[in-house]
Amino acid sequence: MNKLFKYLREAKQELQKVAWPTQKQTIRYSIIVVVISVILAIYFGVVDYILNLGLEALINITS
């Protein structure tokens, strides 16, 4: 039990040393992550669609 309390006390001390982002920074970074995720999803969707069209054309040529 003593080791557990020591660990929790040390963990609390370490968390107090962390430089937490402000609310404004957190919102800004979250928006950046969402925007980049949407852009990448669209990009990969378009690439997948184009590759699918190419594969279908290749299959139609060979059959």
MIDREN-716187 format. One record per residue: x, z, y of N, C-alpha, C in turn; residue in one letter. Coordinates in pm, whole numbers, padded with zeros to 5 digits, always signed. Each point is the difference from the previous one (the first is absolute). Example, Ala and Ser with C-alpha at 12.3 -4.5 7.8 and 13.67 -1.06 7.14 Angstrom:
+01319+00780-00569-00089+00000+00119+00090+00000+00120A/-00035-00072+00105+00082+00006+00119-00077+00073+00109S/
END
This chain:
+00082+00000-00120-00082+00000+00120+00086+00000+00126M/+00111+00072-00008+00089+00008+00116+00054-00137+00038N/+00034-00081-00102+00053-00134+00026-00105-00088+00067K/-00124+00016-00042-00108-00078+00059-00016+00033+00147L/-00002+00127+00035-00015+00039+00140+00120-00046+00083F/+00120+00007-00059+00119-00047+00070-00011-00150+00026K/-00043-00073-00101-00016-00146+00015-00102-00032+00109Y/-00114+00067-00001-00104-00026+00100+00048+00035+00141L/+00075+00109+00012+00052+00041+00130+00100-00105+00052R/+00088-00048-00088+00097-00102+00039-00068-00133+00033E/-00103-00034-00075-00074-00123+00027-00066+00008+00137A/-00057+00114+00033-00062+00018+00131+00103-00014+00112K/+00118+00056-00021+00106-00011+00100+00043-00145+00020Q/+00010-00075-00109+00038-00140+00010-00107-00082+00071E/-00127+00028-00027-00108-00073+00065-00002+00026+00151L/+00046+00118+00042+00006+00030+00143+00109-00081+00069Q/+00098-00048-00076+00110-00079+00057-00037-00148+00015K/-00108-00041-00064-00038-00141+00001-00049-00040+00140V/+00045-00116+00044-00046-00054+00129-00125-00084-00028A/-00118+00061+00011-00125-00067-00030-00034-00098+00112W/-00056-00118-00034-00039-00096+00105-00121+00052+00078P/-00012-00048+00121-00116+00038+00081-00124-00075-00052T/-00115+00041+00048-00124-00067-00042+00002-00146+00044Q/+00051-00026+00120+00007-00136+00052+00090-00087-00089K/+00115+00053-00040+00091-00074-00087-00064-00027-00136Q/-00068+00100-00054-00063-00014-00131-00106-00110+00003T/-00082+00000+00104-00104-00104+00013+00064-00137+00017I/+00103-00007+00082+00069-00128+00023+00060-00055-00128R/+00070+00085-00074+00063-00044-00125-00105-00037-00104Y/-00111+00072-00003-00107-00033-00094-00060-00136+00030S/-00020-00029+00128-00053-00131+00040+00098-00110-00038I/+00129+00024+00020+00101-00099-00037-00005-00028-00149I/-00011+00105-00081-00006-00016-00145-00123-00080-00042V/-00115+00030+00060-00124-00072-00035+00011-00147+00040V/+00051-00028+00119+00012-00138+00046+00095-00079-00089V/+00115+00057-00032+00096-00070-00087-00060-00021-00138I/-00074+00098-00051-00063-00014-00131-00101-00114-00001S/-00080-00010+00105-00100-00107+00009+00069-00136+00010V/+00105-00009+00082+00074-00125+00014+00059-00043-00135I/+00061+00094-00070+00059-00033-00131-00107-00038-00101L/-00114+00067+00003-00108-00034-00093-00049-00143+00025A/-00016-00035+00127-00042-00138+00034+00106-00099-00044I/+00126+00030+00029+00110-00090-00037+00003-00023-00151Y/-00003+00108-00078+00005-00016-00146-00126-00067-00054F/-00113+00021+00064-00123-00068-00040+00011-00150+00021G/+00055-00040+00114+00018-00142+00029+00102-00062-00096V/+00111+00068-00022+00101-00050-00093-00059-00014-00140V/-00076+00097-00044-00063-00005-00132-00096-00118-00008D/-00078-00021+00105-00096-00110+00003+00073-00135-00009Y/+00106-00014+00078+00076-00126-00001+00064-00025-00136I/+00060+00104-00057+00061-00016-00132-00105-00032-00106L/-00116+00058+00013-00109-00028-00094-00044-00146+00012N/-00012-00049+00123-00034-00142+00019+00106-00091-00061L/+00126+00034+00021+00108-00080-00056-00002+00001-00152G/-00024+00116-00058-00006+00010-00146-00117-00079-00056L/-00115+00008+00066-00116-00077-00045+00027-00150+00009E/+00067-00043+00107+00034-00142+00015+00096-00042-00110A/+00096+00083-00032+00096-00029-00107-00070-00009-00135L/-00093+00088-00025-00076-00003-00126-00085-00126-00008I/-00062-00039+00111-00084-00121+00002+00083-00126-00019N/+00122-00001+00050+00087-00117-00016+00039-00016-00146I/+00029+00111-00066+00048-00008-00138-00112-00021-00101T/-00124+00023+00039-00108-00017-00099-00079-00126+00017S/
END
